[in-house]
Amino acid sequence: MLAKIAVVDYMSTKMITVTPETEITQAVKKLLDHKITSLPVVDERGKLVGVFSEKDGMKVFVGSAYNQTLEGTVGEYMTKDPQLVNGDDSLVDVAAKFQESSTRSFPVMQNGA
């Protein structure tokens, strides 16, 4: 029964996105303000080009400890080839994928978009 439940039935549909040019401080603020684990990074046409996650944010903070500045853009720190799931995938299959990965969220693609 659970294997028949699809990701599309439970995924978030109101996406908060950033662009590669977004200042890193703005992206981290969005993560914190919205209590989310990652942000899809989209180009000017809305096409997914990466993901900026909490883990990527940690890279920023560790680097800032050495150079005493918190600057840069999302494009410098984002994960460029994120793991994706399909909206028709089973929740059970995606749960298994979470167990095998350190990733806390996966972008969901529907019909290749």
C-alpha positions as CSV (number, residue, x, y, z in Angstrom):
1,M,0.0,0.0,0.0
2,L,2.7,2.5,1.0
3,A,4.7,1.7,-2.1
4,K,1.8,3.1,-4.2
5,I,1.9,6.6,-2.6
6,A,3.7,9.0,-5.0
7,V,6.1,11.8,-4.1
8,V,3.8,14.3,-6.0
9,D,1.1,13.7,-3.3
10,Y,3.3,15.1,-0.5
11,M,5.9,17.4,-2.0
12,S,6.1,21.1,-1.4
13,T,4.7,23.1,-4.3
14,K,5.5,26.6,-3.2
15,M,9.1,26.9,-3.9
16,I,11.4,29.5,-2.6
17,T,14.2,29.9,-5.1
18,V,17.5,31.8,-5.6
19,T,19.7,32.5,-8.6
20,P,23.4,31.8,-9.0
21,E,23.9,35.6,-8.5
22,T,22.1,35.8,-5.2
23,E,24.4,37.0,-2.4
24,I,25.2,34.2,0.0
25,T,23.9,36.1,3.0
26,Q,20.5,36.5,1.4
27,A,20.4,32.7,0.6
28,V,21.3,31.8,4.2
29,K,18.7,34.2,5.5
30,K,16.0,32.5,3.3
31,L,17.0,29.1,4.6
32,L,16.7,30.3,8.2
33,D,13.6,32.5,7.8
34,H,11.6,29.7,6.0
35,K,13.1,26.8,8.1
36,I,14.0,24.8,5.1
37,T,17.0,22.7,4.3
38,S,17.7,23.7,0.7
39,L,16.8,26.2,-2.0
40,P,16.5,25.3,-5.7
41,V,18.9,27.5,-7.8
42,V,17.3,28.6,-11.1
43,D,18.6,30.5,-14.1
44,E,16.8,33.5,-15.7
45,R,14.4,31.1,-17.5
46,G,13.5,29.3,-14.3
47,K,15.5,26.2,-15.2
48,L,17.1,24.3,-12.3
49,V,20.9,24.8,-12.3
50,G,21.7,23.6,-8.8
51,V,20.7,23.5,-5.2
52,F,22.0,25.6,-2.3
53,S,21.7,23.5,0.9
54,E,22.4,23.9,4.6
55,K,25.6,21.8,3.9
56,D,26.6,24.4,1.3
57,G,26.0,27.1,3.8
58,M,28.3,25.4,6.3
59,K,31.1,25.6,3.7
60,V,30.5,29.4,3.6
61,F,30.7,29.7,7.4
62,V,33.8,27.6,7.7
63,G,35.5,29.7,5.0
64,S,34.4,32.9,6.6
65,A,36.2,31.9,9.8
66,Y,39.5,32.0,8.0
67,N,39.1,35.1,5.9
68,Q,36.9,37.0,8.4
69,T,34.3,37.9,5.8
70,L,31.0,36.5,4.7
71,E,30.6,37.2,1.1
72,G,30.1,35.5,-2.3
73,T,27.3,34.3,-4.4
74,V,25.2,31.1,-4.4
75,G,26.8,30.1,-7.7
76,E,30.2,29.8,-5.9
77,Y,28.9,27.4,-3.3
78,M,25.8,25.5,-4.7
79,T,25.7,21.9,-5.6
80,K,25.7,21.9,-9.4
81,D,24.4,18.4,-10.1
82,P,21.9,17.6,-7.4
83,Q,20.2,14.2,-7.1
84,L,16.7,14.4,-8.4
85,V,13.5,12.4,-7.9
86,N,10.5,12.1,-10.2
87,G,7.1,13.1,-8.9
88,D,5.8,9.7,-9.8
89,D,8.4,7.9,-7.7
90,S,7.1,6.0,-4.7
91,L,7.6,7.5,-1.2
92,V,9.1,4.2,-0.1
93,D,11.8,4.4,-2.9
94,V,12.6,8.0,-2.0
95,A,12.8,7.1,1.7
96,A,15.3,4.5,0.8
97,K,17.3,7.1,-1.3
98,F,17.4,9.3,1.8
99,Q,18.8,6.5,3.9
100,E,21.7,6.1,1.3
101,S,22.5,9.8,1.0
102,S,23.6,12.6,3.2
103,T,21.2,14.9,1.3
104,R,18.2,16.1,3.3
105,S,16.0,17.1,0.3
106,F,15.7,16.2,-3.4
107,P,14.3,18.5,-6.1
108,V,11.3,16.8,-7.7
109,M,11.0,16.8,-11.4
110,Q,7.7,16.3,-13.3
111,N,7.7,15.6,-17.0
112,G,11.4,16.5,-17.3
113,A,10.9,20.0,-15.9
